[in-house]
Amino acid sequence: MRWNITSVNRTRVFTRLPGAAAKGDKDMITKDMIIGDVISEHPELVRTFFANGMMCIGCPASQGESIEAAAQVHGLDGDALTAALNEALA
């Protein structure tokens, strides 16, 4: 199932993405997901973050920063990183 995860006043808000299948759909990573939430749910993806140039997984900012925002800060392509993360989950 695909979810949109955002932080609102330090509270994480989970909303189902439009068109996402309710059951049987495999979890998909989206670039608007918070890095800390992705790592909490899929710790095996740390290697994929590292392999794609995202070395700040332990940084306090990663606990509230989206994949897209962090990619921009580090000069990375957020879409390519998201695709690599989803490929690693396959």
ABEGO torsion letter per residue (X at the ends): XBBBBBBBGGBBBBBBBBGBBABGBBBBBBAABBAAAAAAABAAAAAAAAAAGBAAAABAAAAABBAAAAAAAAGBBAAAAAAAAAAAAX
